[in-house]
Amino acid sequence: MVWTCYIAMESQDYRRMSSSSQPTPSSEDPTNTPGSDAFINLMGSMVNREDVTEVIATQKHMLNRFEKTNEMLRSFNKLSSNHYDEKIEQFKNHTRTLLDMKRDLEIIFKRIKTLKTHVAKQYPDAAEAVEKDLASLEGADQTEGKEM
């Protein structure tokens, strides 16, 4: 049925073109033979106009639905793009914050290390006692962590 509709539509278009103000085709033109006209007329008569009208109406309805769907998808994509841009900006800000915090912590740990070495030089006995206490506390924390 699709091919017959297509041929019927072509034959109507051809008839419109041939009936317009174009010069009459010469006898060399293969589309202007009595056999091809008869075939086109026969194919055109085989097409049920109601079916063609129903197919066209269904196609228009589907086109309308597809256009609405495309518009909804465009809207969704636009909203998603805006949301994505906002989240990317937030992610960049959070990444910068984390990098700043890391840099600050590295500076703090370096200062603590230098303070430890100064304290260890000035008070070697007290520094050694503190390190023993810290080692015993760390050992206790590790055994508690294994029990959980």
SETOR-945234 format. One line per 8 residues: their letters; for each residue x, y, z of C-alpha. Coordinates in pm, whole numbers. Each point is the difference from the previous one (the first is absolute). Layout:
N
a> X:Y:Z ~ ...;
END
This chain:
148
mvwtcyia> 0:0:0 ~ 290:235:73 ~ 143:-39:-349 ~ -335:52:-165 ~ -57:317:203 ~ 345:122:-96 ~ -59:-76:-369 ~ -344:161:13;
mesqdyrr> 143:311:159 ~ 277:10:-261 ~ -250:-35:-279 ~ -206:289:138 ~ 314:212:33 ~ 102:-95:-354 ~ -345:88:-134 ~ 16:337:175;
mssssqpt> 343:62:-147 ~ -102:-104:-348 ~ -320:206:10 ~ 185:315:111 ~ 140:252:-241 ~ 296:-217:-90 ~ 60:-79:-365 ~ -136:-333:-111;
pssedptn> 253:-277:29 ~ 150:-132:-318 ~ -58:-351:-125 ~ 347:-90:130 ~ -122:35:360 ~ -62:-354:134 ~ -246:123:266 ~ -246:120:-262;
tpgsdafi> -81:-331:-160 ~ -357:-135:-11 ~ 109:-312:188 ~ 147:196:291 ~ -309:222:21 ~ -222:-308:0 ~ 213:-161:270 ~ -11:315:214;
nlmgsmvn> -377:30:-44 ~ -44:-368:86 ~ 214:34:312 ~ -186:317:97 ~ -334:-174:-34 ~ 118:-285:228 ~ 52:241:290 ~ -285:41:243;
redvtevi> -29:374:74 ~ -140:-64:348 ~ 303:-211:89 ~ 236:265:-130 ~ -184:268:196 ~ 12:-215:313 ~ 373:-65:-45 ~ 67:372:-48;
atqkhmln> -208:87:307 ~ 188:-260:206 ~ 331:134:-126 ~ -100:357:92 ~ -107:-119:345 ~ 331:-182:51 ~ 191:303:-128 ~ -180:214:255;
rfektnem> 87:-246:277 ~ 364:-15:-110 ~ 22:380:-8 ~ -140:19:355 ~ 242:-270:112 ~ 291:183:-160 ~ -102:322:172 ~ -19:-179:335;
lrsfnkls> 344:-153:-60 ~ 144:340:-94 ~ -143:146:319 ~ 138:-288:206 ~ 343:35:-163 ~ 4:373:68 ~ -93:-51:366 ~ 254:-281:32;
snhydeki> 270:214:-157 ~ -70:286:241 ~ -1:-237:296 ~ 322:-162:-122 ~ 169:340:-35 ~ -101:91:357 ~ 130:-331:135 ~ 328:35:-191;
eqfknhtr> 52:344:151 ~ -74:-136:348 ~ 238:-290:-61 ~ 276:239:-107 ~ -54:212:310 ~ 7:-306:227 ~ 315:-127:-172 ~ 169:337:55;
tlldmkrd> -106:-6:364 ~ 140:-351:48 ~ 328:94:-166 ~ 28:308:224 ~ -71:-215:305 ~ 265:-253:-108 ~ 255:277:-45 ~ -86:143:341;
leiifkri> 28:-343:164 ~ 337:-60:-161 ~ 123:332:138 ~ -138:-87:344 ~ 169:-342:0 ~ 331:158:-104 ~ -27:249:286 ~ -85:-278:246;
ktlkthva> 300:-196:-123 ~ 234:297:44 ~ -146:67:346 ~ 54:-364:93 ~ 364:15:-109 ~ 55:327:196 ~ -166:-148:311 ~ 202:-323:-42;
kqypdaae> 323:206:-16 ~ -87:219:299 ~ -162:-269:219 ~ 120:-343:-119 ~ -121:-190:309 ~ -353:146:-10 ~ -26:-55:-378 ~ 100:-364:39;
avekdlas> -260:-53:273 ~ -271:160:-211 ~ 86:-220:-298 ~ -23:-312:218 ~ -340:111:128 ~ -118:67:-357 ~ 123:-339:-116 ~ -190:-173:282;
legadqte> -316:201:-80 ~ 25:-89:-369 ~ 42:-367:89 ~ -312:15:218 ~ -197:169:-279 ~ 102:-268:-249 ~ -107:-286:229 ~ -339:168:60;
gkem> -45:44:-375 ~ 57:-372:-61 ~ -261:-100:260 ~ -274:199:-174;
END
